[in-house]
Amino acid sequence: MAWQPPVMIRSSRVTFPKAEIWIPVVTQAPNAAAGKQMNETIKDTVRKLIENQGSLEDPRAEMQGYYEVKTNEKNVLSLSLFNYAYTGGAHGLTLQASLTFDTTSGRSYSLAQLFKPGSPYIRRLSELVKAQIAVRKLEPLQPFESIRPDQDFYVADRSLVIYFQLYELLPYVYGFVYFPISVYEIQDIVNEQGPLGPMLVGD
């Protein structure tokens, strides 16, 4: 695959009553179709996060949306979208959704699509997460057995970062829990045509 420069990201501010949302907009993609597809996927994901937060009818309610770019190189764009909302109760809640794209096609990848078809990626990743839980002496709300087939992830620094939503693995006070896994630990099952493939290649 021919080298392409990183895509450009600009921030778009969207407001509505009690809410301010900052959305990443991809510009200067390798082609217009890829850029359009990535931006539509991003907007759809932001919309779902807003919907999942529920009503802002409480007089004290507020919502803030923002994002972080994790990888923007080697034809791979990986980013996380965050949405914080206070809708009443003891405290607010932050949701996170991540997207990983091939910038030449605009395609977004699921966790399963990062790996060779039929590979035991769930078992392998679960074993690595379980080992980190033990080393870090974390105490899950329930004994950890396995990640979900569609577990949340992003790509950063030649690593696949598996993460868990608030309350999904640990109590709220821990926030999001991240488990970075070097691509070299799983290279035998990586789909080399997917976003992890370029991360295996030295610069």
ZAMARGU-4260 file (C-alpha; in steps of 0.2 Angstrom, whole numbers, plus 5000, padded with zeros to 4 digits):
<rodrens>
0) 5000/5000/5000 | 5007/5017/4995 | 5012/5029/5009 | 5000/5043/5013 | 5002/5057/5024
5) 4992/5058/5040 | 4974/5065/5038 | 4970/5082/5045 | 4958/5083/5059 | 4948/5099/5063
10) 4936/5102/5078 | 4918/5106/5075 | 4908/5113/5089 | 4890/5108/5091 | 4878/5115/5104
15) 4861/5113/5110 | 4852/5117/5126 | 4863/5111/5141 | 4876/5103/5129 | 4892/5107/5120
20) 4900/5094/5109 | 4916/5094/5100 | 4917/5082/5085 | 4932/5078/5075 | 4931/5081/5056
25) 4943/5072/5045 | 4950/5083/5031 | 4963/5080/5017 | 4959/5061/5017 | 4967/5051/5003
30) 4951/5053/4993 | 4934/5061/4995 | 4924/5045/4997 | 4935/5039/5011 | 4934/5056/5020
35) 4915/5056/5019 | 4913/5038/5025 | 4924/5042/5040 | 4915/5058/5045 | 4898/5049/5043
40) 4903/5035/5055 | 4910/5048/5067 | 4894/5058/5067 | 4883/5042/5069 | 4894/5037/5084
45) 4893/5054/5092 | 4874/5053/5090 | 4873/5036/5098 | 4883/5042/5113 | 4871/5057/5115
50) 4856/5045/5114 | 4863/5033/5126 | 4865/5047/5140 | 4846/5049/5141 | 4836/5065/5145
55) 4843/5082/5150 | 4827/5087/5158 | 4834/5089/5175 | 4837/5108/5178 | 4855/5104/5184
60) 4858/5093/5168 | 4873/5096/5157 | 4882/5087/5143 | 4900/5089/5136 | 4907/5079/5121
65) 4926/5078/5116 | 4938/5067/5108 | 4956/5061/5108 | 4966/5055/5093 | 4976/5039/5097
70) 4984/5035/5080 | 4986/5045/5064 | 4999/5036/5054 | 5002/5022/5041 | 4985/5024/5034
75) 4977/5021/5051 | 4966/5033/5061 | 4961/5028/5078 | 4952/5039/5090 | 4941/5039/5105
80) 4925/5049/5107 | 4919/5054/5125 | 4902/5060/5131 | 4900/5066/5149 | 4883/5070/5155
85) 4875/5074/5172 | 4857/5069/5171 | 4853/5069/5190 | 4859/5058/5204 | 4875/5057/5214
90) 4887/5060/5199 | 4888/5061/5180 | 4893/5047/5169 | 4906/5047/5155 | 4904/5035/5140
95) 4918/5032/5127 | 4917/5024/5110 | 4932/5021/5099 | 4934/5020/5080 | 4948/5013/5070
100) 4949/5017/5051 | 4959/5012/5036 | 4960/5030/5029 | 4962/5025/5011 | 4945/5017/5011
105) 4936/5025/5025 | 4932/5007/5032 | 4930/5006/5051 | 4936/4989/5059 | 4928/4979/5073
110) 4939/4969/5085 | 4936/4953/5076 | 4942/4961/5059 | 4959/4965/5066 | 4963/4946/5067
115) 4964/4932/5054 | 4947/4923/5051 | 4945/4909/5064 | 4959/4914/5075 | 4956/4912/5094
120) 4958/4931/5097 | 4945/4931/5111 | 4955/4918/5121 | 4972/4926/5117 | 4967/4943/5122
125) 4957/4937/5137 | 4973/4928/5144 | 4983/4944/5142 | 4970/4955/5150 | 4969/4942/5165
130) 4988/4942/5167 | 4988/4961/5168 | 4974/4961/5181 | 4984/4950/5192 | 5000/4960/5190
135) 4991/4976/5193 | 4982/4968/5208 | 4965/4974/5202 | 4949/4968/5210 | 4935/4966/5197
140) 4917/4968/5202 | 4915/4950/5196 | 4929/4937/5193 | 4936/4941/5175 | 4933/4927/5163
145) 4934/4934/5146 | 4932/4950/5135 | 4917/4952/5124 | 4919/4947/5106 | 4916/4966/5102
150) 4926/4973/5117 | 4930/4991/5115 | 4947/4995/5109 | 4959/5008/5100 | 4976/5007/5092
155) 4990/5017/5099 | 5009/5016/5100 | 5011/4999/5091 | 4998/4992/5104 | 4980/4986/5104
160) 4972/4994/5119 | 4958/4985/5126 | 4947/4994/5138 | 4931/4993/5149 | 4917/5005/5152
165) 4914/5013/5169 | 4906/4999/5180 | 4910/4986/5167 | 4925/4978/5176 | 4929/4989/5191
170) 4920/5001/5202 | 4916/5019/5196 | 4931/5026/5206 | 4943/5018/5194 | 4936/5026/5178
175) 4940/5018/5162 | 4952/5003/5163 | 4964/5001/5149 | 4975/4986/5144 | 4988/4989/5131
180) 4994/4974/5122 | 5009/4975/5111 | 5006/4970/5093 | 5021/4959/5094 | 5013/4948/5107
185) 4999/4944/5095 | 5007/4945/5078 | 5004/4927/5074 | 4985/4930/5073 | 4985/4948/5066
190) 4976/4951/5050 | 4990/4959/5041 | 4978/4968/5029 | 4970/4977/5044 | 4975/4991/5055
195) 4987/4981/5066 | 4997/4975/5050 | 5006/4992/5047 | 5010/4993/5066 | 5021/4977/5064
200) 5032/4985/5051 | 5047/4994/5057 | 5050/5012/5052
</rodrens>
